[in-house]
Amino acid sequence: MALPKGSWEGSVVTDVDLQYLRRTRRLPSAEALVTRAPGPERVPAPQEGERVVFFSHFERGLGLPASLFFRAWLDFFGL
């Protein structure tokens, strides 16, 4: 049965992809940030304390359009 257009088809991210993001400094070291590939999950099912993010966000630098004030505020708090 075909899925409706725009349906979530699951993730294809693997541990190799996560290693690539670390190697290219798009993710912190494994000691600083625990990550896991989604495995066979068809729908994101984050465990306690986990957040769902998309590979493409990190691949492209997780660039967010932020005002100068907001960037200064983040810098002030060391974030």
N, C-alpha and C positions, 0 to 999 in steps of 0.2 A: 504494500500500500504506500503510495507516494505521500510525503509530508506536505502540508500546506506551505505555500511560499512564505518565507520569513521564519519558518520553524527553527528552533534550536536543534542542531544535529549533534551536539556533544563536542567535546574538546579533543584535539589531536596533539596537545602539548605533552612532551615526554621529559624524563629526567635529563636527556641530552639537551633539550631546549633550555632547561633551567641552568645547566652547566654553561651553555653558550652565553646566556645573559650575565652570569657571574664573570666569565672570562672577559667579556667586553665591558665590564664594570657598569652594567645596567641594573644589576642586583648586588646588594652587599654580600659579603662572604657568608658561608653556611653557618659560621659561628655567630654572626650578627643577626641573621634572619633565617628562620626555619621555613622551608617551602616544601610543597609536595605537588607532584603531577596528579591530575584528577583521576587517572585510572579509567575504569569502565563507567564512571558516572555519566549518564545521559543528560541529566539536569544538575546544575551545580548544587552540591550538598555540603556546604562548609561545616566543619566540626567546630566545637566550642573554641572561641578566640580566633578563628580563621576569617579571612576576607577573600572574596572572589575578585580577581583582577584578570585582565585580558593580556595575553602575550603581546599583542600589537601595541598596547600602551607603552610597555617597556621597550619594545623594539624601536619605537619611534621617539624615545626619550621622555615619556610621561610628561610632555610639555603642557602646562596649563596656562591659559591666558590670565595673568594676574597683574593687578595695578602696582605701581611703585610703592604705594602705601602698604599694601598687603605683603609685598616682598620684604620691605623694611621691617614690618611687624614680625614676620617669620625669622628674619635675621636677628632681631633683637632677642628673641626667645631661643635662638640657636636651633631652629627647626629647618 
